[in-house]
Amino acid sequence: MRRFAVAPVFSLGFRPFFLAGAGFAAIAVAIWALWLYGRLPGAQPVGGMLAWHRHEMPFGFASAIIAGFLLTAVPNWTGRPGLKGWPLIGLVLVWLLARLAWYLPIPAPLFLALQVPFLPLLAWVLGRDLLAAGKRENYPILLMVSLLAGCQALTLLGVAVDDANLQRRGVLAALWLVGALMSVIGGRVIPFFIQRGLNRPATPAAHPLPGKVLLVCAMLAVVSFAAGLNDVPRVWLAVLFALIGGLHLLRLWRWHDRGLWRVPLLWSLYLAYAWLAVATLAMALWHLGVMSQQSLATHSLAVGGIGGLILAMIARVSLGHTGRPLLPSKVIVVGFALVLVAGVSRVLLVPFSGWGLGMSALLWCMAFGLFLSRYTGILLKPRV
């Protein structure tokens, strides 16, 4: 048992959670697509397939990747040892039991009890180190993880009382909160990665005001979803989302360097971040009555933005933190392209063809499957 606990895969948080999150991404979307096309008869999860899909993409898939990234980043920020061994195994098991609980024949109170602990435990582990090190500049990230737990509580309350609208509010708030977290992390690391990846000299730090305005506006958007204010078009929300989209575009303009198009680990991050701008501007158009389906904005964020950023980030982090050169294989570069095309298919093809969703799901599963095929060995083996 001791040999199991000291295995390389449990030496740092990114290893088990990147594997678990990527594997779950492929499996969960495949199950959802097969069910939608009537190819998956059988037992339904608690609350039905729609409730399961809504909950599991932000709170199962995205939360696992967020945990892996932050459990690796916070030790770097604080200089304190990261979670490893049996404590890390315990946290992974808490996440895994929550995924399995949807299909277990257990009482509702036990089902809820298995869903709730993961995010609060993650917030406690991160908060313990950040507070001990006095890293106040990272407190907003801790707050966002805590708020994500609140979004999950709202979603689970909707499942418990069979209120689809309450579920939707919690899930959409969580999705846009994950997008806000991605914008905070992306705002820190993407320009740094571009400078390092292209051997450019360090540029002066950007003025902090646009970043602070972006964070405040993004959090207001999250609150608007939690409160159910996006159920009908509102002009003031169109202005809010247009402002967020404009600030994303400003970042993209500042970060742009022609050299990044030659480096897959850079263009994959850059194009995925561009989906955040697409999603927010699409929400603005919906609130103005120009676009008919709000779900197109939602899936721009979920598939192209969050999915694309996650795949690009875990590919780079996995190489860097295992001591390998930052040169992804051609297979994973194909994966970067596939997840971006999956976003295009989900947003542009679905309104015109019922097969657009199936194509998007297939490309998504292939992208994360390619990650697993190339990175499972890397994440299971010791650092080079």
N, C-alpha and C positions, 0 to 999 in steps of 0.2 A: 504493500500500500504506500509505503514511503517513496518507492521508486516512481509510482504513479504520480504522486503529488509534486515531485521535483522534475517531472518530464518537461522538456522545452516548451511544449504548448501551454503550460500553466506558469511560465516564467514572467509573463507580462500580459496585461488585459487585452491588447489588440489581437493576440494570437487566437484564443478560443472564440472571442466574440466576432471577429471578422469571419472566421470559418462558419460559425453558427448563423450569423446574419445573412451571409451570402447564400448558404445552403437553404435557409428558410425563404429567402427572396425568390429563389427559383421554384421551390416546392409550392409555396403559398399561391403564387400567381398561376402556376400550372393547374392547381386544384380549382381556383376561381374560374379560369377560362374553361376548363372541362365541364364544370357545373353549368356555366352560362350557356354552353352549347349542347346541354343535355346529355353529356357523355359520362356523367358521374352520378349514377343513382346510388342510393344507400342512406346511411344515417346522416342526419343533419347535426351540425354543431349547436351548442347552446345559443338560443336566440335566432338561429337561421344563418344561412350562408352570407347574406348581406351584412348582418351584424358582425359576423366573424371577419369578413374581408375588411370592413371599415376599421375594426379594432386592430387587427393584426399587422396591417402595413405600417402604421406609425408606431404602435406600442410593442410589436414583436420585431419586425425587421429593422426599422429606423432606430429604435431604442437600443438594440444590440450593437449596432455600428457606433452610435453615440457613446455607449458605454466603453467599447473597445478603444475608441479614439481618446476619450477623456481620461480613462484609467492609464493611458500611456503618456498623454500630454501633461497631466497635472504633476506627476513626479518630476518631469523636466522643468516645469515652472517653479516648483517648490523646493527641489533638491531632496525631497523625502522619498523613501523607498515605496515602490508601487505595490499594489495588491498582487500576490502570487501564492502558489501552493494551494492548501486547503481552503483558505478564505476566498480565493478566486474561484476555485471549483464550486464552493457553496453558492456563490453569486450566479455562476453559470447554471447550476441546477435550479435555482429559484426561477430564472428566466425560462428554462426548458419546461419545468412543471406548469408554468402559466400557459405555454403553448399547447401542451398535451391536455390540459384541463378542459378545453373546449369540446373534446370528444370523449371524455370520461363520464361514465354514468354515476355522477356524484351529486349530492344535494347542492342547491343554489348557494347557501352560505359558504360551503367549502370551496365551490368554484370561485366565488368572489375573493375569498381569503387567499387563494393561490394566485390571483391576478394582481392584487394590490402591492405586494411587498417590493417588487424589483426596483422600481424607480425611486421610492423613498430610501431604500438601502444604498442605491447608487449615489443619491444626493448626500447621504450621510458620510459615505466613504470619501467623496470628493470634498465635501465641506470641511471634514475633519482636517484634511491636509492644507486646504486653502486658508482656513482660519488660523491654523497653527503657524503657517508661514507668513501670515499677514498680507497675502496677495490680493489686495482690494480691487485691483484692475480686472481680476477674473471673477469677482463676485456676481456680475451680471450673468455669466454662464451658469453658475450654481443656481441662481434664481430661475433661469429658464428651465433647467432640469426639474426643479421643484414645481414649477408651473405645469410642466408636462405631466407630472403625477396628478395635478389637479384636473387637467383635461381628461386623463384616463378615468378619474373618479366620476366625472360628469358623464362620460361615455358609458361606463359600467352601470351607473344609475339608470340610464336610458334602457340598457339591456335588462336590468332587474325589473323595471316597471313596464317593459314592453312599449317604450315611447321612442319611436323612430326619429322624431324631430330632435329629441334630447341627445340621442346617439349622434346624429349628424352634426349638431352644434359642437359636441365634445371632440369629435374626430376632425372636423374642419379647423377648429381652434388649434388642435394638436399639430395638424399638418402645416399650418402657417407658422406655428411656433417653431417647428423643426426647420422651416425655411428661414426664419429669423436667426436661429442658431447657426445655420449654414452660412448666412451672410456675415455674422460676426466672426466665425472661424475663417471663412473664405477671405474676408477683408484683412485678416492678419497674415495668412499663409500664402495666398495666391501671389501677391506681388513679391513676397520673399522668394517663393519658388521660381518665379520668372527671372528675378535677378540672379539667383544661384544657377539656374538651369542654362542661362544664356551668358554667364560670366560677365554680367553687366556691373558697373560700379554702383555702389549703394546710392540711392536717390534720397533726397530729403523726405522726411516723413510727411504724409499728407496732413492737411489741417484736420483736427479732430472733429470740427463742427459737423460736416456732412455725415460722418459716421454716427455721431450721437443723434442727429435728426433722423437718420435712417432707422436706428434702433428704436427710438421712441415711436415713430410712425408705424413700424412693423409690429410693435407691441399693441398699439391702438387697433391695428387690423385684427390681431389675435383676439382682443377683447370684443371687437365687433362680431366676430364669429361665435364666440362663446355666448354672447348675449342674444344671438339670433337676429342681428340687425341686417344680415346679408340675405335674408329671405326674400326681400323685395328690393328693387333698384332704388338707390338714394344718391342724389347728386353730391352730397358732401363726402360720401365714401368713394365716389368716382375721383374726386379731387385728391383724397388721401392715397388711393392706390396709384394714381398717376404720379404723385410726388415720389412714392416709393420706387416706382418704375424708373422715373427720371434719375433718381440717385443711384440706382443700379447701373443705368447706362453711363452715368458720369464715371463710376468706378471702372467700367469696362474700357472707356475711352482713356482713362489715366493709365491703366495697366497695359494697354496694347503695345506690342512690340512685334514687328514683322517676323522676327526670328522665332517666335513661339510656334508658328505654324509648321516648323520643322521638327518640333519636339512633342511626341505624343502625350507625355505626362503633363505638358503645359496646355496644348490646345484642347485636350479632353476636359481639364478643369475650367478653362476659359469659356468653352461653348456650353458646358453644363451650367455655369454661373449665368450665362446669358438667358437661360430658360427662366431664371428668377425674374428677370426683367419682362420677359414675354408673359409670364403668369400674372404679374401685378398689372401690367398694361391691359391684359385681357379682362381682368376683373374691372378695371376702370371702364372699358368699353361695355361690359355687361351692365354696369350700373347706369350707363348713359343710354341703354336700350339699343346699342349698335350690334351687340352679339347676343344670340338667343339662348345659348347653353352655358350656364355657369360652370358645369362640370368640365368644359374644355379648359378653362383657366385652372381649375383644381388639378387636372391631370397634367397640364403643362408643368405645374410645380412638382407634382408627385413623381411623374415618370422621367421627364427630361431634366428637371432641376435636381430634385433630391436623389433620384436614382443615378443620374449621371455624375453628380458630385461625389456620391458615396463610392461608386465604382472607381472613379479616378483617384480619389483620396486613399482608399484602402490599398490600391495597387502601389501607390507611391510610398505610403507609410510602411507597408509590409516589406518592401525592398530596403528602405532606409534603416528601419529598426532591426533588420536581421543582418545588416552589414554588407548587403549586396549592392552592386552598381545600379544606379538609377537608369537602367536600360530595360524597359519592358519588352517581353517577347512579342513577336508579330501576332501571336494568337490573342493576347490581351488587348493589343491595339485594335484588332477586329472587334473585340468586346466593347471597347469605348465607342466605336462607330455604331455597333448594333443597338446599344442602349439609347443613343441619341436618335437613331432612326425609329426606335420604338416610341419615343416621345412624339416624333412627327406623325407616325401612323396613328397613335391614339388621339391626337388633336385634329389632324387634317383629314384622315380617312374615315374615322368613325361616323361623322355626320352624313357621309355619303354611301357607306357600305358597312353591312353588318360584319364583314370579314376584317374590317380595320382593327377591331378589338382583338381578334384572334391573332392577327399578324403582330400587333404590338406585344401581346403576351408571349408569343413564340420568340420574338427577338430579345425581349427582356430575359426570359429563361435561358436562352442561349448565351447571352452576355455574362450572366452570373455563373452559368455552368462553365464557361471558358475560364473565368477567374478561379473557380475551384480546381479545374484541371491543371492549372499552372502554379497555383499558390498553395495548395494543400500541403505539398511536400516542403515548401519553404517555411510555412508556419508551424509545421510539426518538427522541423529539424533545428538544431542549435544555431545560434548566431555564428556567422562566418568569422 
